[in-house]
Structures are given as C-alpha cells and as structure tokens.
Amino acid sequence: MSQVQEKAVGGALFGIGFFVFTYYSIWTLLVPFIDKDHFLRSLFPSQWYAIAIPVFLLVVGCAGIFGFISMVMIKSNKKDTSKKSS
C-alpha cells in the first residue's frame, strides 16, 4: 500500500471515529436535556440503546479476548503433552 493510500485510510478512519465520538457524546450528554417533542430527538435512538450498545460490545469483546486466550492455552498444552510423550 502506498503512502497516499495509507494517509487516505487513516484520514477516513479518523473521520469515522470523530463522527461516532461526537454523535455518541451528544446522544448521551445533551439529548436527555432536550424536550421530548423537539425535532432533534428524532435524530437519536432511545436512551436505553446508549447503554445497551456499549455493554453488548464490551461483553462480546471480553468473550473474544478470553476465547483467544483459552485457545492459545489449549494449543500450548497440546504441544507440551506431545513433547513429553515423545
């Protein structure tokens, strides 16, 4: 990948991250103080999702990490037992 492509990918990822951070910050910090009938409320999902989505991502991420660690430990144990039996 050329340096120009790397800069483009990096810029795109930065832009997406900045948008997600700004959207989530507004959603969690400002929307609860906006009247329920204001049109800005229609741009954001329910506040329940502001907690549920990060919790779900945290649980999935932790499960993935612990699953990876357990696979490495199982493979390491199989290598150790095969070396001892030879």
Backbone torsions as a table, in degrees:
resi	resn	phi	psi	omega
1	MET	NA	134.4	-177.9
2	SER	-78.9	167.6	-177.5
3	GLN	-65.9	-33.9	179.0
4	VAL	-66.3	-42.6	178.3
5	GLN	-65.2	-40.0	178.7
6	GLU	-63.3	-40.2	178.0
7	LYS	-66.6	-38.4	179.1
8	ALA	-65.5	-44.6	179.0
9	VAL	-64.5	-44.0	178.4
10	GLY	-62.0	-42.2	177.5
11	GLY	-64.3	-40.6	178.5
12	ALA	-65.0	-45.1	178.5
13	LEU	-63.3	-39.4	177.2
14	PHE	-63.5	-43.8	179.6
15	GLY	-62.8	-42.7	178.6
16	ILE	-64.4	-45.0	179.0
17	GLY	-62.0	-41.6	178.9
18	PHE	-63.9	-42.7	178.7
19	PHE	-62.9	-46.3	-178.6
20	VAL	-63.3	-44.3	179.4
21	PHE	-61.9	-45.2	-179.3
22	THR	-65.6	-45.2	-179.9
23	TYR	-61.4	-46.9	-178.3
24	TYR	-66.6	-38.7	178.8
25	SER	-63.7	-44.0	177.5
26	ILE	-64.3	-42.3	-177.8
27	TRP	-61.1	-42.4	-174.9
28	THR	-90.1	-28.7	-174.0
29	LEU	-100.3	-31.9	-174.5
30	LEU	-106.5	-36.8	-174.9
31	VAL	-60.9	-36.2	178.6
32	PRO	-60.4	-20.8	-179.0
33	PHE	-95.7	1.1	178.8
34	ILE	-91.6	142.3	178.9
35	ASP	-57.1	148.4	-175.8
36	LYS	-66.7	-24.2	-178.8
37	ASP	-97.4	6.6	179.6
38	HIS	-75.0	146.5	-175.8
39	PHE	-66.6	-24.1	179.1
40	LEU	-64.4	-26.3	178.7
41	ARG	-63.0	-27.6	-178.6
42	SER	-73.0	-14.8	179.7
43	LEU	-84.3	-9.2	-175.6
44	PHE	-126.1	143.7	174.7
45	PRO	-70.0	179.5	178.7
46	SER	-59.9	151.9	179.6
47	GLN	-64.1	-24.6	178.5
48	TRP	-57.9	-38.5	-179.6
49	TYR	-69.6	-24.1	178.6
50	ALA	-65.0	-25.2	176.7
51	ILE	-98.0	-40.0	-174.1
52	ALA	-65.8	-41.0	-177.2
53	ILE	-65.0	-50.0	177.8
54	PRO	-63.3	-36.1	178.0
55	VAL	-64.5	-43.8	177.9
56	PHE	-60.7	-45.8	179.4
57	LEU	-63.8	-36.8	177.7
58	LEU	-65.7	-44.4	179.3
59	VAL	-64.4	-44.6	178.9
60	VAL	-64.4	-42.3	178.6
61	GLY	-63.1	-45.2	178.5
62	CYS	-64.7	-40.1	178.0
63	ALA	-63.2	-40.4	178.0
64	GLY	-64.6	-43.1	179.0
65	ILE	-63.8	-48.8	-179.5
66	PHE	-66.4	-34.1	175.8
67	GLY	-64.5	-42.4	178.0
68	PHE	-63.7	-44.9	179.1
69	ILE	-62.0	-41.5	179.9
70	SER	-66.8	-37.2	177.1
71	MET	-64.0	-41.9	179.0
72	VAL	-64.0	-41.2	179.9
73	MET	-66.3	-39.4	179.2
74	ILE	-66.0	-45.1	178.9
75	LYS	-64.1	-39.4	178.5
76	SER	-64.2	-39.9	179.1
77	ASN	-66.9	-37.9	178.0
78	LYS	-65.4	-39.3	178.0
79	LYS	-64.9	-41.8	-179.4
80	ASP	-64.4	-41.5	-178.9
81	THR	-70.4	-34.6	179.1
82	SER	-70.6	-32.9	177.5
83	LYS	-70.3	-37.6	-178.5
84	LYS	-71.3	-34.3	-178.1
85	SER	-77.6	-17.8	-179.3
86	SER	-83.0	NA	NA
